[in-house]
């Protein structure tokens, strides 16, 4: 049997996690994604199929790509998504790490979102 690539392995893990993690109107899902150059975080209501809040490193209001996809950038995105969620009266979320290991950037984003007032 052929060895899985790291991306294929992450996707398999993500599919397995998504079987259990569902966002509801009362407790939407905070989904994170890290590409080689950018960080994305979205608060999603899976029942309605709508994105309620989002924060990306590519936004003009965020500096138009000035943020690096590292731990400091993840902290900034975590704080920003928490601020925007609080503005829409979202206090509790379910964290979806997207198949990524809960370490480094993922942990930094989660901790920053918690400090910003989100509970998960």
Secondary structure, 3 states (H helix, E strand, C coil): CCCCCHHHHHHHHHHHHHCCCCCCCCCEEEEEEECCCCEEEEEEECCCCEEEEEEECCCHHHCCCCCCCCHHHHHHHHHHHHHHHHHCCCCEEEEECCCCCCCCHHHHHHHHHHHCCCEC
